[in-house]
């Protein structure tokens, strides 16, 4: 809870007291001023709640973005590893096939 919310609640209570006193003594100006303080307090409290909500949403969004970023990084690292393994396996297969062909050529040549 931020200071705007606390001040808003205080202004509303003070305004309600001011209104009650004004009405009790027949002072419309004081009663009206109390109502204005209540409105001001309600607006200030709402503004404070808005700021708290925005901060909470911002924090939650940052946490989610970091988690998604870490997930994407892990998946890209897995993909890179798999691609490297496929390349290495393909290179080994090509080498084995070429060596087998060379052995066939050498064997055919020696006959």
N, C-alpha and C positions, 0 to 999 in steps of 0.2 A: 504494500500500500504506500503510495507516494504522498508527498506533502499537499498536493492539490486536493486529493480526496479528503484528507484530514481537515484541511482549512475549509473545504466546502461543507463538510458536516458541521463544523464549528459555526460557520456563517449562517447555516440554516437554523441551528439551535438559537443563536443570538438573535436572528431575525424573528423567530417565533416568539421569543421573550419580548422583544421590542414591540411586536404587533400586539401581544396580549396586554402589555403595559399601556400602550397607546389607546387600545380599545377600552381598557378599564378606567382610564382618566379622561376619556373623551377627546383625545388628541389624534385627529385623523392623519396629520402629517407624520407623527411618530409611528402610527399603525401602518401607514403606507410604506414608510421607510423600512419597517420590519419585513413586510412582504417582499419588497425589492431585495433586501438582504437574503431572504430565503431563495428567491429566484437566482440571484448571483451565486449563492452557495450550491444550489443544485447544479448549475452550469459548471461551476468549478469542480465539483465532485465527479460529474460526468466526464469532464475533460481529463481528470486524473485517471478514471477508470479506462478511458480510451487509450491513454498513454501506457498504462499497465498491460492492457490487452495487446497493443501493438508490440510492446517489448517481448511479451510471451510468445506471440506468433513469430516474431523475428528470431528469437532464440530457438524455437522449435524448428523453424525452417533451416537455420544453420546446422542444427544437429542432423536433420534429415539429409541435407546436402552433403555433409561430411560423410555420413554413412553410405550414401549412394556413390560418392566419389571413391571411397575405399572399396566398395563392391566392384565398381567398374575397373579400378586398378587391379584388383585380384583377378578378375575375369580376363583382363588384357594380358596379365602376366601368364595365366594358364594357357591362353591362346598362343602367345609367343613361344612358350615352352613346347606346346604341341606342334607348332609349325617347325621349330628347330628339330624336333625328333623326327618328323616326316622327312625333312631335308636330309638329315643324317642317314636315315634308313634308306632313302632313295639313292643317295650317293653310294652307300655300301652295296645295294643291289646292282647298281650300274657297274661298280668295280667287279663284283662277283661275276656278272654276265660277260663283261669284257675279258676277264681272266679265263673264263670257261671257253670263250671263243678262241682266245689266243692259244690255250692248251689244245683245242681241237685242230687249229691250223698247224701247230707245231707237231702234233701227232700225225696228221695227214702228210706233212712234209717229210717226216722220218720214215715213211713206209716205202 
